[in-house]
Amino acid sequence: MDVQEFKELVKVCTNKYEHFKKDFDAVFNSIGDFTADLNWLKEELKANRSLLKGMAIIKTKEEFTLLQNFFEKYPEFKPFKEYIRDVFVNNQYKDKVGSD
């Protein structure tokens, strides 16, 4: 999933679910790197792999609970859930969402 595909998914879910935009803003603004530009994050992670551990450490239990609830409520974001898990929890860099 590239940036354009991600934006399209957000648009589809905004139209499909009444409270999606509010939930999306609450969750993704709490992990702000994903809302501005996915490519920026990808380049930062390539350049500074230690950033992975640093970013994983600063996440609070509340943020992970927000994420978990968000992904349960909006199944369209399952590939993004797996990407976040692999990159931030398992420290496995991936080129794009949905890639192995």
C-alpha positions, -999 to +999 in steps of 0.1 A: +000+000+000+015+033-010+006+068+001-021+072-025-037+039-017-037+048+020-054+081+013-080+063-009-086+038+019-091+067+044-116+083+019-136+051+015-138+045+052-148+081+059-177+077+035-186+042+049-184+048+086-201+077+105-174+081+131-144+070+111-127+104+107-128+112+144-114+077+153-088+080+126-076+114+138-075+103+174-054+072+166-031+083+138-024+118+153-012+100+184+014+083+162+018+113+140+044+099+116+017+081+096-006+111+089+018+134+071+036+112+046+042+074+047+072+079+024+089+102+049+086+075+076+099+049+052+130+070+043+136+078+080+135+041+089+159+032+061+184+059+072+181+053+110+171+017+119+176+025+156+146+048+153+124+017+152+133+008+188+130+044+200+096+048+184+084+015+198+095+024+233+077+057+235+043+042+227+021+040+257-003+013+266-032+038+259-019+043+223-017+006+217-052+002+231-064+030+207-048+012+178-062-022+188-097-008+191-093+010+158-083-021+139-111-042+154-136-015+144-123-010+108-112-043+093-102-025+060-070-014+079-059-050+087-028-048+063-018-016+081-021-033+115+002-060+103+027-034+090+027-015+123+032-048+142+061-059+120+078-026+119+073-013+154+069-045+175+090-070+156+115-045+142+112-058+107+115-031+081+091-034+051+091-013+019+053-008+020+022-019+037+011-054+027+046-064+015+066-093+029 
